[in-house]
Amino acid sequence: MYVCLCKGVSDKQIRNAVAEGACSMRDLRNTLDVANQCGKCARDCKSLLNESVMAAANAFNGQFVAA
């Protein structure tokens, strides 16, 4: 699904950017140039960012077993 129509950025691209290290809206703006033109996508971008960061954190925490 397209999130930023101005730049043609999809939710998959945002999730990939988070997987590659983006952890803030500033990172997403620098990487994908989202929320820089009309700004209507900012809320959805932030929501996807938070969702993806939390999912990555949960996956990371699930990899370790207490010894």
Long-range contacts (C-beta under 8 A, 24 or more apart in sequence): 3-34, 3-41, 3-44, 3-45, 3-48, 4-32, 4-34, 4-35, 4-41, 4-45, 5-40, 5-41, 6-36, 6-37, 6-38, 6-41, 7-32, 7-33, 7-34, 7-36, 7-37, 9-33, 9-34, 9-41, 11-48, 14-45, 14-48, 14-49, 14-52, 15-48, 15-52, 18-48, 18-49, 18-52, 18-53, 18-56, 19-52, 19-56, 22-49, 23-49, 23-53, 24-49, 25-49
